[in-house]
Amino acid sequence: MRVDQLSNNLNAMVATQMQVNENAQTIANIANTMGDPQAQEVSQDLIDAIVSQIPNTIAYSANANAIETQQETSSMLLNIKA
């Protein structure tokens, strides 16, 4: 396992998490300005904010899987070497 690959994946996960947090804040702000959500129609801004989180979630999951795979590969190589 290369340290720079692991570092890149971790950095990508942190960046994705920051985007998700920003989108969550946007959704919260929209929800607060709409008042009572049951009495209001869903605004296009809210829909756009929710939909924009989909790629971030996929990217976060992909980076987590890449890190897990790298760790398993490294572990197997160490076991073979021993």
Protein Blocks (a to p, Z undefined) as FASTA:
>chain_A
ZZklmmmmmmmmmmmmmmmmmmmmmmmmmmmmnopaklpccdfklmmmmmmmmmmmmmmm
mmmmmmmmmmmmmmmmmmmmZZ
